[in-house]
Amino acid sequence: MYRFFDNHCVEYEAILKSHVEATRDRLRVVDTVLAIQDSTEVYWTHGAEGLGSLRASKGNHEGCLVHTTMALTPERVPLGLLQQQLWQRLGASRQGDHAQRPIEEKESRKWLSSLEAVCEARAACPTTHFVSVGDREADVYDLFLVPRPVGVDLLVRAMSDRRVAHPQQKLWAQVAASAVGASVTVQVRPRDDRPARQAQLNVRWQRVTLQPPKNRAAEKLPEVQLWAVLAQEKAPPAGASPIEWMLLTTLPIEGPQDALRCLDWYACRWSIEVWHKVLKSGCQIEARELQTADRLFRCLAVYSVVAWYVLYATMLARDIPDQPCTLLLDDDQWQALYCIVHGVARPPDEPPSLRQAIRWIAKLGGFLGRKGDGEPGTKSLWDMALMFRALRPGLAF
């Protein structure tokens, strides 16, 4: 492993390129793909030669920023990574002139680069519809100006109360003035400052024309026409902040079904947060001590794919549990798994179901499989060392 990560003939980009090509092969047979993009900070407390500095939540550390685009089905099955951007903050910060700098010199360029990767994937998968999904940080006016081919749409949560060419003049007020067109109940995930709960949301939508930011008047940017979907909690519990989403999309909203579908697709964004958790807590990428940035980046590329594979196996078993496990494992792999779990030397002739195989893998990682335990999650699949030692090398990632 050390020799591999120290090999200068092995490039970080090349490792991911082969995985992206395999991902596109999976996408060609899918009707709709959600291209979820998000950033995270990866820092190594042990440090390494060539790393930049980060102001992480736990103090100043050395590390890098990683912006990943993951392909997901609307059923939340991750099909692989479409792109991963990696950069470091070297030298003094330039926050003071941020508003005046062109987008090419800002970190927010990452959103445009991700969209470019989605457009490339569309060219390679011409029958697949792609929707690029981003959180509030992706609410960058330049993103809406990027030319997109047919079959590529945007779905972004709004952060700025932008100017609009409508009577109310501001985005929130304009959409809020529309009549409620639908209502939906959503499950709110727990956080440190709030318990889990079910929330009833009122949903409104309207076609809007966004006007460019005032501080960029000299650039003479064009207006942008989008659809806006506003979901607001009816009656939040006392002391709780109400749930509110304002989504901007190029997808046409012609009725309640379209608006609710946008909400559901945006909720799929949580899957990339789970991927971050698997990468950091499961693969423990930040605990690696490889002494140089180049070695750590090669390791990051490999573990990024492994983290996806763990998430893929988990969600595939939940989406199509009764299908044969050969969708995920080849014959050598499932046969070796069967023999390890059952302590026998010869496997059966027919492969088990996907659900059964995943439960066996999870048991190797500590999953008990009791009646009330539900299906295995990603945490149960983290400890796959025993399985990988038993299987032949060359897993098709």
Order of alpha helices (4+ residues) and beta strands (2+ residues): alpha-alpha-beta-beta-beta-beta-alpha-beta-alpha-beta-alpha-beta-beta-beta-beta-alpha-alpha-alpha-alpha-alpha-alpha-alpha
